[in-house]
Amino acid sequence: MENEYKVVVKNLTKKFGDLLVLDDLSFHVRKNEFLCIVGPTGCGKTTFLNSLSRLYDVTSGEILINGEAVDLKRHNIAYIFQEYSNMPWLTIRQNVEFGLRIKHMPEDYIKEQTEYFLDMVGLTKFQEYYPRQLSASMLQRASIARAFAVRPEVLLMDEPYGQLDVELRFKLEDELIRLWREVGTTVIFITHNIEEAVYLSERILVLTNKPTKIKAEIPNSLPRPRDIAAPEFVALRNQVTDLIKWW
């Protein structure tokens, strides 16, 4: 079974000094799975992503991708942060191109992918602007386009749509689902929005307060496209809400 897993987390523990944040977490993410992680504010969701991406060293345990310790030189990982993360000295187009250039992709491919994802997030008309000239929501859209452009094998997303209006959020959620299906990306998506988790996921992990453990793993087999008003959708949303409310 392990060869079906893209990401395997084994006994992951993370402390900051005497503060125990992640307490012996173990779970897996299947290849091409869309996993959403929800839990109370401050429970350690972002700490987990930062550990997976090697921004943090773990205290004990391990995180494997394709059965190997995470190696950013070998594994194609993209990370969309909660706050926009654009380089102020580059135009929006250059920001979107950045990851592709780091990977030394052909110029024609860089141009094609950059144009495609700028259009996807509605920034084609603003591609020669600099970050200081755009709003916070537009800057986050640029960050999303940059991450998508490298077509990562593992895509980490830390509440990326929190600053966006509802209409744009739904558009980008639908585009994310399309990209996930088209490319076969494994997505680990953190959100405080339970409706968003039910709308996007194939499976939902519910975390406890610190020291953080996994409270529940909930499969999500609702048919796509999903109707947020459907009784089955509402029932699953309420199930997850109740798990978070009662600790």
C-alpha positions as CSV (number, residue, x, y, z in Angstrom):
1,M,0.0,0.0,0.0
2,E,2.8,2.5,0.7
3,N,3.6,2.8,-3.0
4,E,0.1,4.4,-3.3
5,Y,1.1,7.2,-0.9
6,K,2.6,10.5,-2.1
7,V,3.2,11.8,1.4
8,V,3.8,9.8,4.6
9,V,3.9,11.4,8.0
10,K,5.4,9.2,10.8
11,N,5.3,10.2,14.5
12,L,5.8,13.8,13.6
13,T,6.5,15.9,16.7
14,K,7.4,19.6,16.7
15,K,8.4,21.7,19.8
16,F,9.4,25.3,20.1
17,G,11.4,25.3,23.3
18,D,9.1,23.7,25.9
19,L,6.0,24.3,23.8
20,L,4.7,21.1,22.3
21,V,2.9,22.0,19.1
22,L,2.6,18.8,17.0
23,D,2.2,15.7,19.1
24,D,3.2,12.5,17.4
25,L,1.1,12.9,14.2
26,S,1.0,10.0,11.8
27,F,-1.0,9.9,8.6
28,H,-0.6,9.6,4.8
29,V,-1.7,11.4,1.7
30,R,-2.4,9.3,-1.4
31,K,-1.0,10.1,-4.8
32,N,-3.2,12.8,-6.5
33,E,-5.4,13.2,-3.3
34,F,-6.9,16.5,-2.3
35,L,-6.6,16.7,1.5
36,C,-7.9,19.5,3.5
37,I,-6.8,20.1,7.1
38,V,-9.0,22.1,9.5
39,G,-8.8,22.8,13.2
40,P,-8.9,25.6,15.8
41,T,-6.9,28.8,15.2
42,G,-3.4,28.4,16.4
43,C,-3.5,24.6,16.6
44,G,-0.4,24.1,14.4
45,K,-1.7,23.7,10.9
46,T,0.8,26.1,9.5
47,T,3.6,24.6,11.6
48,F,2.8,21.3,9.9
49,L,3.1,22.8,6.4
50,N,6.3,24.6,7.4
51,S,7.8,21.3,8.6
52,L,6.8,19.5,5.4
53,S,8.4,22.2,3.2
54,R,11.6,22.1,5.3
55,L,11.1,25.7,6.5
56,Y,11.2,24.2,10.0
57,D,13.2,21.3,11.3
58,V,11.1,18.6,13.1
59,T,11.8,17.7,16.7
60,S,11.2,14.0,16.0
61,G,9.5,11.8,13.4
62,E,9.7,12.0,9.7
63,I,7.9,13.2,6.6
64,L,8.4,11.3,3.3
65,I,7.6,12.1,-0.3
66,N,7.6,9.1,-2.6
67,G,9.1,7.1,0.2
68,E,12.1,9.5,0.6
69,A,12.9,12.2,3.1
70,V,11.7,15.6,1.7
71,D,14.4,17.1,-0.6
72,L,13.6,20.3,-2.3
73,K,16.1,19.6,-5.0
74,R,14.4,16.3,-5.9
75,H,10.8,17.0,-5.1
76,N,8.7,19.5,-7.0
77,I,6.9,21.3,-4.1
78,A,5.0,24.6,-4.3
79,Y,3.8,26.5,-1.3
80,I,1.1,29.2,-1.4
81,F,1.3,31.2,1.8
82,Q,-1.5,32.9,3.8
83,E,0.0,36.3,2.9
84,Y,1.1,37.2,-0.6
85,S,4.8,36.5,-1.2
86,N,5.8,38.5,-4.3
87,M,9.2,39.9,-4.9
88,P,8.8,43.7,-5.1
89,W,11.6,44.3,-7.6
90,L,9.9,42.0,-10.2
91,T,6.8,42.7,-12.3
92,I,3.8,40.5,-11.8
93,R,4.7,38.6,-15.0
94,Q,8.3,38.1,-13.8
95,N,7.0,36.9,-10.4
96,V,4.9,34.2,-12.1
97,E,7.8,33.2,-14.3
98,F,10.2,33.0,-11.4
99,G,9.8,29.3,-10.5
100,L,9.9,28.2,-14.1
101,R,13.2,30.1,-14.6
102,I,14.7,28.6,-11.5
103,K,13.9,25.2,-13.0
104,H,15.5,26.3,-16.4
105,M,12.4,25.6,-18.4
106,P,12.4,26.5,-22.2
107,E,11.4,30.1,-23.0
108,D,8.4,29.0,-25.1
109,Y,7.1,26.9,-22.1
110,I,7.7,29.7,-19.7
111,K,5.7,32.1,-21.9
112,E,2.9,29.7,-22.4
113,Q,2.5,28.8,-18.7
114,T,2.8,32.3,-17.5
115,E,0.2,33.6,-19.9
116,Y,-2.2,30.7,-19.0
117,F,-2.0,31.3,-15.3
118,L,-2.1,35.1,-15.4
119,D,-5.3,34.7,-17.4
120,M,-6.6,32.2,-14.9
121,V,-6.3,34.6,-12.0
122,G,-7.4,37.6,-14.0
123,L,-4.1,39.5,-14.0
124,T,-3.2,39.6,-17.7
125,K,-3.9,43.4,-17.9
126,F,-1.7,44.0,-14.9
127,Q,1.3,41.7,-15.7
128,E,3.7,44.6,-16.2
129,Y,2.8,46.3,-12.9
130,Y,4.9,46.0,-9.8
131,P,3.6,44.5,-6.5
132,R,3.5,48.0,-4.9
133,Q,0.9,49.1,-7.5
134,L,-1.6,46.3,-6.8
135,S,-4.1,45.5,-4.0
136,A,-3.6,42.7,-1.5
137,S,-6.1,40.4,-3.2
138,M,-4.4,40.9,-6.5
139,L,-1.0,40.1,-5.0
140,Q,-2.3,36.9,-3.6
141,R,-3.7,36.0,-7.0
142,A,-0.2,36.5,-8.4
143,S,1.2,34.2,-5.7
144,I,-1.3,31.6,-6.7
145,A,-0.4,31.9,-10.4
146,R,3.3,31.5,-9.6
147,A,2.7,28.3,-7.6
148,F,0.4,26.8,-10.2
149,A,2.8,27.6,-13.1
150,V,5.4,25.0,-12.0
151,R,2.7,22.3,-12.0
152,P,4.0,20.9,-8.7
153,E,3.8,17.2,-7.7
154,V,2.8,18.4,-4.1
155,L,1.0,21.7,-3.7
156,L,0.9,23.1,-0.1
157,M,-1.8,25.8,0.4
158,D,-2.1,27.8,3.7
159,E,-5.5,29.5,3.7
160,P,-4.7,31.1,0.4
161,Y,-8.1,32.5,-0.4
162,G,-8.8,34.2,3.0
163,Q,-8.3,37.7,1.6
164,L,-10.4,37.2,-1.6
165,D,-14.0,38.1,-2.2
166,V,-16.5,35.3,-2.4
167,E,-16.9,35.3,-6.2
168,L,-13.2,35.2,-6.9
169,R,-12.7,32.6,-4.2
170,F,-15.2,30.2,-5.8
171,K,-13.6,30.8,-9.3
172,L,-10.1,30.0,-8.0
173,E,-11.4,27.0,-6.1
174,D,-13.0,25.6,-9.3
175,E,-9.8,26.4,-11.2
176,L,-7.8,24.6,-8.5
177,I,-10.0,21.5,-8.9
178,R,-9.5,21.6,-12.6
179,L,-5.7,21.9,-12.3
180,W,-5.6,19.1,-9.7
181,R,-7.5,16.8,-12.1
182,E,-5.5,17.8,-15.2
183,V,-2.0,17.6,-13.7
184,G,-2.4,15.0,-11.0
185,T,-1.0,17.3,-8.3
186,T,-1.3,16.1,-4.7
187,V,-2.8,19.0,-2.7
188,I,-2.6,19.6,1.1
189,F,-4.9,22.6,1.7
190,I,-5.2,24.3,5.1
191,T,-8.3,26.3,5.8
192,H,-10.4,27.7,8.6
193,N,-13.4,27.8,6.3
194,I,-15.3,24.5,6.8
195,E,-17.5,25.1,3.7
196,E,-14.3,25.5,1.6
197,A,-12.9,22.2,3.0
198,V,-16.1,20.3,2.1
199,Y,-16.2,22.0,-1.3
200,L,-12.6,21.1,-2.3
201,S,-11.5,17.9,-0.5
202,E,-11.5,14.2,-1.0
203,R,-10.7,13.8,2.7
204,I,-10.6,16.1,5.7
205,L,-8.3,15.9,8.7
206,V,-9.6,17.5,11.8
207,L,-7.0,18.6,14.3
208,T,-7.3,19.3,18.0
209,N,-6.0,22.2,20.0
210,K,-2.3,22.2,21.1
211,P,-0.6,19.9,21.7
212,T,-2.1,18.9,18.3
213,K,-3.3,15.5,17.5
214,I,-5.6,14.2,14.7
215,K,-9.1,14.1,16.1
216,A,-10.8,12.7,13.0
217,E,-10.3,11.7,9.3
218,I,-13.4,12.2,7.3
219,P,-13.7,10.9,3.7
220,N,-15.5,13.1,1.3
221,S,-17.1,11.3,-1.7
222,L,-19.6,14.0,-2.6
223,P,-20.0,14.2,-6.4
224,R,-18.5,17.1,-8.3
225,P,-19.4,19.7,-9.2
226,R,-20.5,20.3,-5.6
227,D,-23.7,22.1,-4.6
228,I,-23.2,23.9,-1.3
229,A,-27.0,23.9,-0.8
230,A,-27.4,20.1,-1.2
231,P,-28.5,18.3,1.9
232,E,-25.5,15.9,1.7
233,F,-23.1,18.9,1.5
234,V,-24.8,20.6,4.5
235,A,-24.7,17.4,6.5
236,L,-21.0,16.9,6.0
237,R,-20.3,20.6,6.8
238,N,-22.2,20.3,10.0
239,Q,-20.4,17.1,10.9
240,V,-17.0,18.8,10.6
241,T,-18.3,21.9,12.4
242,D,-19.4,19.8,15.4
243,L,-16.0,18.1,15.6
244,I,-14.3,21.5,15.8
245,K,-16.8,23.0,18.2
246,W,-16.6,20.2,20.8
247,W,-13.2,19.5,22.2
